[in-house]
Amino acid sequence: MAKNKKKPQKAVDIKSLYSVEGGVLKRKAKFCPKCGPGVFLAAHKNRLSCGKCGYTEFIKKQEQEK
């Protein structure tokens, strides 16, 4: 049997996680409540998830439409 080849992962662009407003650095993504500051939650179609500890927050359909 042939082995499955893994697809190369895309690197996260750090610039997409932060914005500068009036000389103040603002973080766009939420932090993981279990891991603490410095670990962002990944945004998926219907949920936010932490890649380090596996914490998941599901987004309600009403919030997705906004």
N, CA, C and O atoms as a Tinker XYZ file with bonds, in Angstrom:
   264  protein
     1  N      0.832000   -1.189000    0.000000    73     2
     2  CA     0.000000    0.000000    0.000000    64     1     3
     3  C      0.871000    1.244000    0.000000    63     2     4     5
     4  O      1.960000    1.269000    0.573000    81     3
     5  N      0.369000    2.256000   -0.647000    73     3     6
     6  CA     1.087000    3.529000   -0.708000    64     5     7
     7  C      0.872000    4.306000    0.585000    63     6     8     9
     8  O     -0.203000    4.271000    1.185000    81     7
     9  N      1.908000    4.998000    0.990000    73     7    10
    10  CA     1.799000    5.827000    2.184000    64     9    11
    11  C      1.189000    7.170000    1.814000    63    10    12    13
    12  O      1.439000    7.706000    0.734000    81    11
    13  N      0.387000    7.704000    2.724000    73    11    14
    14  CA    -0.198000    9.021000    2.497000    64    13    15
    15  C      0.860000   10.085000    2.704000    63    14    16    17
    16  O      1.584000   10.071000    3.699000    81    15
    17  N      0.945000   11.004000    1.763000    73    15    18
    18  CA     1.899000   12.096000    1.890000    64    17    19
    19  C      1.211000   13.271000    2.560000    63    18    20    21
    20  O      0.071000   13.602000    2.232000    81    19
    21  N      1.900000   13.899000    3.493000    73    19    22
    22  CA     1.346000   15.048000    4.188000    64    21    23
    23  C      1.502000   16.293000    3.332000    63    22    24    25
    24  O      2.515000   16.476000    2.657000    81    23
    25  N      0.485000   17.148000    3.369000    73    23    26
    26  CA     0.553000   18.417000    2.664000    64    25    27
    27  C      1.376000   19.387000    3.493000    63    26    28    29
    28  O      1.299000   19.352000    4.721000    81    27
    29  N      2.151000   20.240000    2.873000    73    27    30
    30  CA     2.920000   21.223000    3.648000    64    29    31
    31  C      1.985000   22.218000    4.311000    63    30    32    33
    32  O      1.023000   22.679000    3.697000    81    31
    33  N      2.269000   22.554000    5.574000    73    31    34
    34  CA     1.438000   23.493000    6.319000    64    33    35
    35  C      1.811000   24.918000    5.950000    63    34    36    37
    36  O      2.972000   25.218000    5.671000    81    35
    37  N      0.813000   25.791000    5.954000    73    35    38
    38  CA     1.044000   27.196000    5.671000    64    37    39
    39  C      1.518000   27.886000    6.942000    63    38    40    41
    40  O      0.980000   27.633000    8.020000    81    39
    41  N      2.499000   28.736000    6.831000    73    39    42
    42  CA     2.984000   29.500000    7.973000    64    41    43
    43  C      2.010000   30.636000    8.270000    63    42    44    45
    44  O      1.457000   31.243000    7.353000    81    43
    45  N      1.806000   30.918000    9.545000    73    43    46
    46  CA     0.908000   31.993000    9.953000    64    45    47
    47  C      1.629000   33.323000    9.793000    63    46    48    49
    48  O      2.763000   33.491000   10.241000    81    47
    49  N      0.954000   34.259000    9.148000    73    47    50
    50  CA     1.498000   35.590000    8.989000    64    49    51
    51  C      1.242000   36.364000   10.273000    63    50    52    53
    52  O      0.090000   36.650000   10.599000    81    51
    53  N      2.285000   36.704000   11.001000    73    51    54
    54  CA     2.177000   37.374000   12.294000    64    53    55
    55  C      1.457000   38.713000   12.168000    63    54    56    57
    56  O      0.777000   39.148000   13.098000    81    55
    57  N      1.609000   39.363000   11.019000    73    55    58
    58  CA     0.970000   40.663000   10.818000    64    57    59
    59  C     -0.549000   40.567000   10.853000    63    58    60    61
    60  O     -1.222000   41.551000   11.160000    81    59
    61  N     -1.097000   39.395000   10.542000    73    59    62
    62  CA    -2.549000   39.238000   10.532000    64    61    63
    63  C     -3.133000   39.098000   11.938000    63    62    64    65
    64  O     -4.346000   39.222000   12.109000    81    63
    65  N     -2.299000   38.843000   12.943000    73    63    66
    66  CA    -2.780000   38.666000   14.310000    64    65    67
    67  C     -2.832000   39.963000   15.103000    63    66    68    69
    68  O     -3.469000   40.013000   16.155000    81    67
    69  N     -2.176000   41.012000   14.622000    73    67    70
    70  CA    -2.095000   42.278000   15.342000    64    69    71
    71  C     -2.490000   43.432000   14.431000    63    70    72    73
    72  O     -2.413000   43.328000   13.207000    81    71
    73  N     -2.915000   44.532000   15.046000    73    71    74
    74  CA    -3.147000   45.774000   14.323000    64    73    75
    75  C     -2.679000   46.926000   15.199000    63    74    76    77
    76  O     -2.666000   46.822000   16.425000    81    75
    77  N     -2.293000   48.033000   14.554000    73    75    78
    78  CA    -1.829000   49.213000   15.280000    64    77    79
    79  C     -2.883000   50.302000   15.122000    63    78    80    81
    80  O     -3.191000   50.730000   14.010000    81    79
    81  N     -3.431000   50.743000   16.253000    73    79    82
    82  CA    -4.460000   51.781000   16.234000    64    81    83
    83  C     -4.014000   52.925000   17.128000    63    82    84    85
    84  O     -3.976000   52.787000   18.350000    81    83
    85  N     -3.681000   54.038000   16.525000    73    83    86
    86  CA    -3.272000   55.210000   17.294000    64    85    87
    87  C     -2.009000   54.981000   18.104000    63    86    88    89
    88  O     -1.884000   55.511000   19.208000    81    87
    89  N     -1.085000   54.216000   17.589000    73    87    90
    90  CA     0.166000   53.944000   18.295000    64    89    91
    91  C      0.057000   52.852000   19.344000    63    90    92    93
    92  O      1.019000   52.590000   20.067000    81    91
    93  N     -1.111000   52.207000   19.437000    73    91    94
    94  CA    -1.328000   51.136000   20.417000    64    93    95
    95  C     -1.470000   49.815000   19.671000    63    94    96    97
    96  O     -2.199000   49.727000   18.683000    81    95
    97  N     -0.773000   48.794000   20.146000    73    95    98
    98  CA    -0.827000   47.469000   19.541000    64    97    99
    99  C     -2.085000   46.753000   20.026000    63    98   100   101
   100  O     -2.311000   46.634000   21.230000    81    99
   101  N     -2.907000   46.275000   19.079000    73    99   102
   102  CA    -4.145000   45.584000   19.433000    64   101   103
   103  C     -4.111000   44.179000   18.843000    63   102   104   105
   104  O     -3.748000   43.996000   17.682000    81   103
   105  N     -4.493000   43.186000   19.652000    73   103   106
   106  CA    -4.511000   41.799000   19.201000    64   105   107
   107  C     -5.889000   41.489000   18.624000    63   106   108   109
   108  O     -6.905000   41.786000   19.253000    81   107
   109  N     -5.930000   40.895000   17.430000    73   107   110
   110  CA    -7.194000   40.601000   16.774000    64   109   111
   111  C     -7.804000   39.296000   17.281000    63   110   112   113
   112  O     -9.018000   39.218000   17.467000    81   111
   113  N     -6.994000   38.289000   17.504000    73   111   114
   114  CA    -7.479000   36.984000   17.914000    64   113   115
   115  C     -7.592000   36.903000   19.438000    63   114   116   117
   116  O     -6.953000   37.661000   20.168000    81   115
   117  N     -8.424000   35.961000   19.897000    73   115   118
   118  CA    -8.587000   35.754000   21.332000    64   117   119
   119  C     -7.468000   34.855000   21.858000    63   118   120   121
   120  O     -6.914000   34.036000   21.126000    81   119
   121  N     -7.149000   35.024000   23.139000    73   119   122
   122  CA    -6.195000   34.142000   23.803000    64   121   123
   123  C     -6.928000   32.931000   24.368000    63   122   124   125
   124  O     -8.131000   32.995000   24.624000    81   123
   125  N     -6.217000   31.841000   24.562000    73   123   126
   126  CA    -6.778000   30.639000   25.170000    64   125   127
   127  C     -6.953000   30.891000   26.669000    63   126   128   129
   128  O     -5.998000   31.304000   27.327000    81   127
   129  N     -8.142000   30.656000   27.225000    73   127   130
   130  CA    -8.343000   30.886000   28.655000    64   129   131
   131  C     -7.584000   29.890000   29.548000    63   130   132   133
   132  O     -7.291000   30.200000   30.703000    81   131
   133  N     -7.269000   28.712000   29.027000    73   131   134
   134  CA    -6.524000   27.716000   29.805000    64   133   135
   135  C     -5.017000   27.974000   29.754000    63   134   136   137
   136  O     -4.346000   27.933000   30.786000    81   135
   137  N     -4.487000   28.236000   28.567000    73   135   138
   138  CA    -3.038000   28.404000   28.393000    64   137   139
   139  C     -2.561000   29.798000   28.784000    63   138   140   141
   140  O     -1.410000   29.972000   29.185000    81   139
   141  N     -3.435000   30.788000   28.669000    73   139   142
   142  CA    -3.074000   32.138000   29.059000    64   141   143
   143  C     -2.561000   32.978000   27.911000    63   142   144   145
   144  O     -2.583000   32.550000   26.757000    81   143
   145  N     -2.092000   34.193000   28.234000    73   143   146
   146  CA    -1.622000   35.107000   27.185000    64   145   147
   147  C     -0.460000   34.515000   26.391000    63   146   148   149
   148  O      0.418000   33.851000   26.942000    81   147
   149  N     -0.477000   34.770000   25.094000    73   147   150
   150  CA     0.590000   34.282000   24.232000    64   149   151
   151  C      0.181000   33.109000   23.368000    63   150   152   153
   152  O      0.874000   32.778000   22.406000    81   151
   153  N     -0.948000   32.467000   23.700000    73   151   154
   154  CA    -1.428000   31.336000   22.910000    64   153   155
   155  C     -2.783000   31.736000   22.326000    63   154   156   157
   156  O     -3.764000   31.882000   23.055000    81   155
   157  N     -2.824000   31.912000   21.003000    73   155   158
   158  CA    -4.041000   32.356000   20.337000    64   157   159
   159  C     -4.962000   31.185000   20.029000    63   158   160   161
   160  O     -4.519000   30.044000   19.897000    81   159
   161  N     -6.256000   31.488000   19.918000    73   159   162
   162  CA    -7.230000   30.506000   19.465000    64   161   163
   163  C     -7.340000   30.601000   17.946000    63   162   164   165
   164  O     -7.460000   31.696000   17.397000    81   163
   165  N     -7.299000   29.470000   17.277000    73   163   166
   166  CA    -7.417000   29.431000   15.822000    64   165   167
   167  C     -8.880000   29.589000   15.432000    63   166   168   169
   168  O     -9.758000   28.998000   16.061000    81   167
   169  N     -9.144000   30.375000   14.407000    73   167   170
   170  CA   -10.507000   30.627000   13.957000    64   169   171
   171  C    -10.852000   29.673000   12.817000    63   170   172   173
   172  O    -10.232000   29.707000   11.754000    81   171
   173  N    -11.848000   28.822000   13.053000    73   171   174
   174  CA   -12.364000   27.910000   12.041000    64   173   175
   175  C    -13.745000   28.390000   11.626000    63   174   176   177
   176  O    -14.197000   29.438000   12.086000    81   175
   177  N    -14.412000   27.652000   10.777000    73   175   178
   178  CA   -15.715000   28.065000   10.256000    64   177   179
   179  C    -16.760000   28.196000   11.363000    63   178   180   181
   180  O    -17.512000   29.170000   11.385000    81   179
   181  N    -16.817000   27.232000   12.280000    73   179   182
   182  CA   -17.855000   27.238000   13.302000    64   181   183
   183  C    -17.312000   27.158000   14.724000    63   182   184   185
   184  O    -18.069000   26.896000   15.659000    81   183
   185  N    -16.012000   27.380000   14.902000    73   183   186
   186  CA   -15.445000   27.248000   16.244000    64   185   187
   187  C    -14.110000   27.986000   16.359000    63   186   188   189
   188  O    -13.493000   28.348000   15.358000    81   187
   189  N    -13.685000   28.200000   17.600000    73   187   190
   190  CA   -12.352000   28.699000   17.923000    64   189   191
   191  C    -11.664000   27.577000   18.692000    63   190   192   193
   192  O    -12.265000   26.998000   19.596000    81   191
   193  N    -10.420000   27.260000   18.354000    73   191   194
   194  CA    -9.760000   26.148000   19.029000    64   193   195
   195  C     -8.300000   26.469000   19.326000    63   194   196   197
   196  O     -7.649000   27.227000   18.606000    81   195
   197  N     -7.804000   25.870000   20.408000    73   195   198
   198  CA    -6.419000   26.022000   20.822000    64   197   199
   199  C     -5.640000   24.807000   20.335000    63   198   200   201
   200  O     -6.043000   23.669000   20.578000    81   199
   201  N     -4.540000   25.042000   19.657000    73   199   202
   202  CA    -3.726000   23.939000   19.154000    64   201   203
   203  C     -2.829000   23.326000   20.211000    63   202   204   205
   204  O     -2.288000   22.238000   20.016000    81   203
   205  N     -2.670000   24.019000   21.329000    73   203   206
   206  CA    -1.772000   23.536000   22.378000    64   205   207
   207  C     -2.486000   22.589000   23.333000    63   206   208   209
   208  O     -1.996000   21.492000   23.602000    81   207
   209  N     -3.662000   23.012000   23.856000    73   207   210
   210  CA    -4.341000   22.198000   24.863000    64   209   211
   211  C     -5.630000   21.556000   24.360000    63   210   212   213
   212  O     -6.171000   20.668000   25.018000    81   211
   213  N     -6.136000   21.996000   23.192000    73   211   214
   214  CA    -7.339000   21.410000   22.631000    64   213   215
   215  C     -8.629000   22.084000   23.064000    63   214   216   217
   216  O     -9.710000   21.585000   22.751000    81   215
   217  N     -8.552000   23.196000   23.769000    73   215   218
   218  CA    -9.735000   23.932000   24.201000    64   217   219
   219  C    -10.517000   24.389000   22.969000    63   218   220   221
   220  O     -9.919000   24.856000   21.999000    81   219
   221  N    -11.857000   24.259000   22.996000    73   219   222
   222  CA   -12.692000   24.619000   21.859000    64   221   223
   223  C    -13.883000   25.438000   22.304000    63   222   224   225
   224  O    -14.537000   25.102000   23.292000    81   223
   225  N    -14.172000   26.513000   21.584000    73   223   226
   226  CA   -15.376000   27.321000   21.779000    64   225   227
   227  C    -16.157000   27.255000   20.476000    63   226   228   229
   228  O    -15.629000   27.581000   19.412000    81   227
   229  N    -17.421000   26.833000   20.560000    73   227   230
   230  CA   -18.251000   26.772000   19.367000    64   229   231
   231  C    -18.967000   28.101000   19.182000    63   230   232   233
   232  O    -19.385000   28.731000   20.153000    81   231
   233  N    -19.106000   28.524000   17.924000    73   231   234
   234  CA   -19.749000   29.780000   17.588000    64   233   235
   235  C    -21.187000   29.476000   17.180000    63   234   236   237
   236  O    -21.429000   28.589000   16.362000    81   235
   237  N    -22.138000   30.209000   17.748000    73   235   238
   238  CA   -23.542000   30.013000   17.414000    64   237   239
   239  C    -23.812000   30.517000   16.009000    63   238   240   241
   240  O    -23.087000   31.377000   15.509000    81   239
   241  N    -24.849000   29.989000   15.362000    73   239   242
   242  CA   -25.170000   30.355000   13.984000    64   241   243
   243  C    -25.481000   31.843000   13.862000    63   242   244   245
   244  O    -25.156000   32.457000   12.846000    81   243
   245  N    -26.102000   32.428000   14.876000    73   243   246
   246  CA   -26.459000   33.847000   14.829000    64   245   247
   247  C    -25.198000   34.700000   14.791000    63   246   248   249
   248  O    -25.165000   35.714000   14.094000    81   247
   249  N    -24.168000   34.312000   15.521000    73   247   250
   250  CA   -22.911000   35.064000   15.556000    64   249   251
   251  C    -22.119000   34.893000   14.275000    63   250   252   253
   252  O    -21.376000   35.795000   13.891000    81   251
   253  N    -22.260000   33.744000   13.595000    73   251   254
   254  CA   -21.532000   33.477000   12.357000    64   253   255
   255  C    -22.002000   34.394000   11.239000    63   254   256   257
   256  O    -21.196000   34.806000   10.405000    81   255
   257  N    -23.286000   34.722000   11.202000    73   255   258
   258  CA   -23.861000   35.524000   10.132000    64   257   259
   259  C    -23.394000   36.974000   10.189000    63   258   260   261
   260  O    -23.392000   37.657000    9.165000    81   259
   261  N    -23.003000   37.452000   11.350000    73   259   262
   262  CA   -22.592000   38.851000   11.517000    64   261   263
   263  C    -21.260000   39.120000   10.902000    63   262   264
   264  O    -20.772000   40.249000   10.956000    81   263
